[in-house]
Amino acid sequence: MTTPDTSPLPDGSVPIKLLHDRVLVRVDSNAGDRRSTGGILIPATAQVARRLSWARVVAVGPNVRTVEMNDHVLFDPESQPEVELHGTEYVLMRERDVHAVAAERIAGASTGLYL
């Protein structure tokens, strides 16, 4: 049996059919080193308290109602399983594990984020 081709498409999405309320995201590449407000460089390996992360949605299941492809979502990376497809790491989660959504389509809303 051959393995299906799950190579990312040119738009960044992944040709995978997720089930139920699952969301597949790719963590932003700038999640490494960061700078404090005072300009101090904080390496990615520095121990910090639990920190939420932003990621871009690359696939959604049929029962997902509030998240769409290419949305940026805020989630807790510590409690989510990771999967590697063609050398790229993704995080798989349920829609209920998304804490906030930042997208241009909801920018006109009162808060700009779905909380």
RODO-2510 file (C-alpha; in nm, 4 decimals, decimal comma):
residues 115
     n   res          X          Y          Z
     1     m     0,0000     0,0000     0,0000
     2     t     0,1398     0,3399    -0,0955
     3     t     0,1402     0,6402     0,1334
     4     p    -0,0907     0,9231     0,0218
     5     d     0,0693     1,2484    -0,0909
     6     t     0,0258     1,5024     0,1893
     7     s     0,2671     1,7599     0,0501
     8     p     0,1612     2,1180     0,1289
     9     l    -0,0142     2,2933    -0,1578
    10     p     0,1148     2,6289    -0,2948
    11     d    -0,1343     2,8202    -0,0769
    12     g     0,0067     2,6511     0,2372
    13     s    -0,2923     2,4245     0,2974
    14     v    -0,2482     2,0506     0,3420
    15     p    -0,4516     1,7982     0,1349
    16     i    -0,5874     1,6093     0,4340
    17     k    -0,9476     1,5386     0,5296
    18     l    -0,9759     1,5903     0,9036
    19     l    -1,2588     1,4307     1,0964
    20     h    -1,5182     1,5865     1,3264
    21     d    -1,4046     1,9123     1,4917
    22     r    -1,0315     1,8766     1,4323
    23     v    -0,8088     2,1672     1,3274
    24     l    -0,4564     2,1279     1,1843
    25     v    -0,2288     2,4295     1,2303
    26     r     0,1262     2,5248     1,1423
    27     v     0,3042     2,7210     1,4130
    28     d     0,4339     3,0575     1,2986
    29     s     0,7993     3,0423     1,1981
    30     n     0,8805     3,3503     1,4074
    31     a     0,8040     3,1573     1,7262
    32     g     1,1780     3,1273     1,8021
    33     d     1,3828     3,4093     1,9490
    34     r     1,1942     3,7182     2,0586
    35     r     1,2693     4,0594     2,2033
    36     s     1,1419     4,2106     2,5258
    37     t     0,9879     4,5576     2,5253
    38     g     1,3246     4,6859     2,6491
    39     g     1,5049     4,5324     2,3498
    40     i     1,6636     4,2342     2,5260
    41     l     1,6908     3,9245     2,3024
    42     i     1,5240     3,6209     2,4615
    43     p     1,6365     3,2923     2,3001
    44     a     1,3779     3,0301     2,2076
    45     t     1,5419     2,7880     2,4536
    46     a     1,4789     3,0157     2,7544
    47     q     1,2445     2,8688     3,0149
    48     v     0,9299     3,0761     3,0496
    49     a     0,5965     3,0146     3,2133
    50     r     0,3332     2,8422     3,0045
    51     r     0,2906     3,0571     2,6993
    52     l     0,0184     3,0441     2,4356
    53     s     0,1237     3,0362     2,0692
    54     w    -0,0143     3,1676     1,7416
    55     a    -0,0477     2,9380     1,4405
    56     r    -0,2037     2,9429     1,0938
    57     v    -0,4885     2,7012     1,0141
    58     v    -0,4000     2,4684     0,7229
    59     a    -0,6894     2,2175     0,7418
    60     v    -1,0252     2,1924     0,9205
    61     g    -1,2726     1,9118     0,9812
    62     p    -1,6354     1,9167     0,8618
    63     n    -1,7811     2,0084     1,2046
    64     v    -1,5592     2,3121     1,2660
    65     r    -1,7834     2,6199     1,2846
    66     t    -1,5785     2,9243     1,3883
    67     v    -1,2333     2,8656     1,2390
    68     e    -1,1542     2,8848     0,8674
    69     m    -0,8513     2,8117     0,6506
    70     n    -0,5665     3,0659     0,6889
    71     d    -0,7021     3,2072     1,0170
    72     h    -0,4453     3,2733     1,2879
    73     v    -0,5425     3,0998     1,6103
    74     l    -0,4152     3,1212     1,9674
    75     f    -0,3692     2,7893     2,1499
    76     d    -0,1738     2,6124     2,4246
    77     p     0,1045     2,4129     2,2532
    78     e     0,1858     2,2127     2,5669
    79     s    -0,1333     2,0094     2,5562
    80     q    -0,1588     1,9407     2,1812
    81     p    -0,0150     1,6518     1,9782
    82     e     0,2258     1,7293     1,6956
    83     v     0,2527     1,5553     1,3593
    84     e     0,5247     1,5783     1,0958
    85     l     0,4335     1,5725     0,7265
    86     h     0,7125     1,5958     0,4665
    87     g     0,9525     1,7511     0,7160
    88     t     0,7067     2,0190     0,8344
    89     e     0,5675     2,0110     1,1873
    90     y     0,1966     2,0686     1,2481
    91     v    -0,0220     2,0686     1,5588
    92     l    -0,3531     1,8804     1,5668
    93     m    -0,6263     2,0015     1,8025
    94     r    -0,9988     2,0169     1,8592
    95     e    -1,1804     2,3399     1,7808
    96     r    -1,2613     2,3842     2,1500
    97     d    -0,8857     2,4068     2,2239
    98     v    -0,8591     2,7298     2,0230
    99     h    -0,8577     3,0292     2,2595
   100     a    -0,8877     3,3106     2,0019
   101     v    -0,9082     3,3713     1,6282
   102     a    -0,7470     3,6659     1,4504
   103     a    -0,8599     3,7061     1,0898
   104     e    -0,9322     3,9854     0,8448
   105     r    -1,2860     3,8534     0,7939
   106     i    -1,3734     3,9412     1,1557
   107     a    -1,1737     4,2649     1,1745
   108     g    -1,4974     4,4641     1,1461
   109     a    -1,6380     4,2956     1,4559
   110     s    -1,6402     4,4734     1,7899
   111     t    -1,3272     4,3040     1,9341
   112     g    -1,1412     4,1740     1,6268
   113     l    -1,0921     3,8410     1,8041
   114     y    -1,3313     3,5573     1,8684
   115     l    -1,2969     3,4793     2,2384
***
